[in-house]
Amino acid sequence: MTNTDTHPDELVCRNGSGGASAEPVQVVEPRDVPLGGLRAMPVRRTLPQRARSLIGAWCFCDHYGPRDLAAGGMDVAPHPHTGLQTVSWLFAGEIEHRDSIGSHAMVRPGELNLMTAGRGIAHTEVSQVPRAGDGAQRDVLHGVQLWVALPDAVRDGPAAFENVRPPSGVDGPLAATVFIGDWLGLRSPATVHSPLVGAELRIAPGKTVDLPVDPAFEYGVLVDAGEVAVDGTPVATAHLAYQAPGRRNLRLSVADGPTDARVVVLGGEPLGEQIVMWWNFVGRAHEEIVEYRRQWMAECGRPDVPATTDVPARFGAVAGYPGAPLPAPTLPHTRLKPRT
Ligand code: MN
């Protein structure tokens, strides 16, 4: 997934002040963002926004589909990342991943693709067309792509990629898959670098579940399907409810209906670091973002940017993708001051 804004803002992101445990939940509205050019697949972005830019180390949340692939799917040309992990989680469909450290993998429902950018990586993501005969549903794409900001101590580390099958469990009206972290007795094998949880929950209609949560964590609940209330506050489809640290339970109620509700829960200990996000880069200062952009454009062979021969490639090339890399947008003229 890439940020395809043609003039993306530079955002300075930090966790909120924490807030009192008695605070009502905050509901963040999604904004629609086209992913790609013609036949662009729209995505609903709830992080980052002015109202909320981080939940733990989670710094980006795109929710898409169910999308009929006949209308155009996901086809994201080689693009770079720094200082983050991408977390690809599907409810339906299939995406092919290739990256500049030689990984080639599919992501399918029930599997997690976790790419650690570290100091730099480039990748492509292409949704797959239906193939007759194997019974798999590939004509619809439906899922989320999430980014995790890497803590300062590891953000310049090596790039990595893993495809894991996280554990699932059922308890009465609740079916849970914990794809990041350790929650509800389920531990994901995925590699993360800060206290973090990510889970898909399905809850039977007409039921309320009270889930034990870590009071040191803040939580977000993204509603994918169903009429859901978080601690009594109704949360519309594609919206993200935020619960501040200090609570020991997360109460999810589902109205009566024909099918299960589905939510994605993102939680974590407030990162405690201020990050700077622009386009597909996470850094700590504007000057770093400028340098990441310069290096990507040089590695892309843009004629207007001289290649440096004294520095090893930060991003590298993606093999097996038929198109040209995505050039970085123009940097904004204004530099944002940190928000307080
Ligand atoms: Mn990406």
Boltz pocket constraint, residues with backbone or C-beta under 6 A from the ligand:
constraints:
  - pocket:
      binder: B
      contacts: [[A, 1], [A, 2], [A, 79], [A, 80], [A, 81], [A, 86], [A, 123], [A, 280]]
      max_distance: 6.0
